[in-house]
Amino acid sequence: MGLLGATLLLLAILTAVVFGLAALRSRFHDGGREDAESQRRMLVANWDAVERAAQGSGMSVDEIAEVRRRVFGA
């Protein structure tokens, strides 16, 4: 009976680990798009501050223009 109990306990633990890992993968895999979209919306809403910070950190005009193109999709 002890061996059967240990086997069932191990099976339960492995099942929990597999389902837990699957849940984490789906959360981070699917959530990545939502996070990127919310970050893009934040950049659009605060573009003036973003541009000032980029200029202050030494980004060139061409680099800022490339970021603007990617953020605004134009």
ABEGO torsion letter per residue (X at the ends): XAAAAAAAAAAAAAAAAAAAAAAAAAAAAAAAAAAAAAAAAAAAAAAAAAAAAAAAAGBBAAAAAAAAAAAAGX
